Amino acid sequence: MKRNRITIGLIILLIATAVIAAGIGAMHIAPQQVIAILLKQINIRIPVAYDEGLANVLLHIRLPRVIGAVLIGAGLAVSGAALQGLFRNPMADPTLIGISFGATFFAVLTIVILSSLPFMNNGSLIPRYYLLNVMTFAGACLTSFLVFRLSRTGGQSLMTTLLLSGLAINALCKALTDLVTYLANDEQLRTATFWTMGSLGGITWSSVLSLLPFILTPLILLPRLAKSLNVFALGEQEAAYLGVKVKRLKTLIVILSTLLVGASVAIAGVIGFVGLIVPHMLRSVIGSDHRQLLPCCALLGATLLTIADVVSRTIIAPAELPIGIVTAVIGTPVFVLLLVKQKKQLRLMS
């Protein structure tokens, strides 16, 4: 019952956050006006006054950005929880272990080196974003494979080697990204900087539509692997004895998680800490059962990134602060507090 109440509470929190976030900006839109405008799109009218200017701002500028934040936040949080379950390591995270930076390098490489391709310059956003998704997925998949292989010792993934492998991959990808941006012209350099700092400012309905299949497919399939992830926590050999197809499970989680990261980086660049702190926060409340953890991570991750996006576009208005900076500033102290709390619990247990 408690877990069901938490899930319902997270759903209500996400809806309320999305409605309020959609109304915040230079042109304020009250929550009741947001609801009235949205309901009108399905031919439901309520007695709330608003003008067409507010409706256009909401439908064409604010709403795609909020939906993009919800999708990317959910994707990053679920990928973090799935990777932590796969590595059986709470420190595993798409950013910390190099996956995000590997995806970013391939995205920057696409922008700078392959920008002469017709798909990148034909005036259509969807082919451009699909090309970026393919390239960022390739980069995310390659780096996740390298980190996974480097962290394996005696059939297990050790936290020390995992973090060191992630740091090494991060450093390599950062150096390669710097090399590519050094060769870029001014226009390419500005675009590449967007990916390395993270931003939701360029999200439109076209980019949301291109993002949907890459985000929704893993979000639907990963919870179906929750039972296997719970058994996998006992160890690979134990999971195999209990009937889990270990190699298939690892392959699916890596592919689906890197697909989430690749799609997110292709649209918004590197956004750190969401995939790390959200699973930690929820485990302390609902436990480690992935059947409950993965859906709740999607809801809380979507909510937190939507809030971070509001902060990024209002804190220094009319300018916009890159959302990667916001999530790092917010995520670092939260993560430190979680570590201190975990340390105190270990002392009490000992």
HELIX and SHEET records of a PDB file:
HELIX    1   1 LYS A    2  GLY A   23  1                                  22    
HELIX    2   2 PRO A   31  LYS A   40  1                                  10    
HELIX    3   3 GLU A   52  VAL A   57  1                                   6    
HELIX    4   4 LEU A   58  ARG A   62  3                                   5    
HELIX    5   5 LEU A   63  PHE A   87  1                                  25    
HELIX    6   6 ILE A   99  ILE A  113  1                                  15    
HELIX    7   7 PRO A  118  ASN A  121  1                                   4    
HELIX    8   8 LEU A  125  LEU A  150  1                                  26    
HELIX    9   9 MET A  159  TYR A  182  1                                  24    
HELIX   10  10 ASP A  186  MET A  197  1                                  12    
HELIX   11  11 TRP A  205  LEU A  221  1                                  17    
HELIX   12  12 LEU A  222  LEU A  225  5                                   4    
HELIX   13  13 ALA A  226  PHE A  232  1                                   7    
HELIX   14  14 GLU A  236  TYR A  241  1                                   6    
HELIX   15  15 VAL A  246  ALA A  268  1                                  23    
HELIX   16  16 VAL A  274  ILE A  286  1                                  13    
HELIX   17  17 HIS A  290  THR A  314  1                                  25    
HELIX   18  18 ILE A  323  MET A  349  1                                  27    
SHEET    1   A 2 ARG A 152  THR A 153  0                                        
SHEET    2   A 2 GLN A 156  SER A 157 -1                                        
END                                                                             
